[in-house]
């Protein structure tokens, strides 16, 4: 395949991209080749695929089952999921996950990390998602997190279920220390996470401090242990919304530890704006972690959808551009250069968190995975929330969308 007249982010002019055997062979202003499979993108922006670093594919499309979350709280969402979880079958989980993945593909996503609830004695969702992972391998990279929704030490046999899910084939070990019964349980649960990850050579992705409690400080425990063991690059803290409520003196002390540890942070802007601050009157906290401060302090941050129509978040489309739009508004990232940099939050930064850097990016010698958006530059893409026109996977067309220009009758 020869991709003609492409614009590349942070590069001037037009570029030609030659793909051979599913790899980027040559990227240059002028390319001479005899390839008859030509895609002329007419000056549109070519990007590496979007990365979805945090979603719950076992829960998608269950909003309203068995009833709607009326309070909008995280805790009611967990209670509702506990009821819905009793009805899970392998077919149920797989059909909903497949529906979400198809939708994500239309939005240019090719790399996904999904948390899967393993506080279920039968591990139904994990068994289903391991099959889905194999089935979608030619379409997307799917990483699975063994996620103990109801706790590791606070749920009967939680620790053994977590380890069993990892042995079955989960890519990451998860945790939820702020939801354990006590702080001591929370700290001990994180130690167990690291023990299992080291034992089976797995990555770590912990739901960490997803609560409006300024005294919930498990992030420092996670980062300190990652630093001690040299596992920071393979460790992710998801949500970290309590940081929204930390006093500045403590937060800036924490930034140093996070930077030294090389830990990754995932923020979920739409979900946590919806869930957090539910117990406040006014002023009402919105709960997104300190994305801008983290970026300015050299911490790898990415953003994620988290949910698509489940007990925690009743809407959602799987489009990473919605997360950028929410993030740049809520986190004061609307300086011109900040807006351009925000694209990193759904591309390169997410790839780094998923440990994909050696095979991610529009670069010669890497797999030919890329998207073409209906915009000439990053600013236009963000301003217009421009759609993805083409998604190419290892040099083969995965999705294409015709130009949809409105017809005006004036």
Secondary structure, DSSP 8 states (H G I E B T S, - for coil): -EEEEEEETT--S-EEEEEETTEEEEEESS-----S-EEE-TT-EEE--EEEEEE-TTTTT-TTSSS--SS--HHHHHHHHHHHHTT--HHHHHHHHHHHHHHHHHTTEEEEEEEEE--STT-HHHHHHHHHHHHTTTT-EEEEEEE-TT-SSSSTTHHHHHHHHHHHT-SEE---GGGSSSHHHHHHHHHHHHHHHHHHT-EEEEEE--SS-TT--HHHHHHHHHHHHT-GGGEEEEE-GGGGGS-HHHHHHHHHHHHHHT-EEEE-HHHHHHHTTTT--SS-------HHHHHHTT-EEEE--B-SSSSS-S---S-HHHHHHHHHHHTT--SHHHHHHGGGGGTHHHHHHTT-GGG-SS-TTSB--EEEESSSSHHHHHHHT--EEEEEETTEEEEE----------
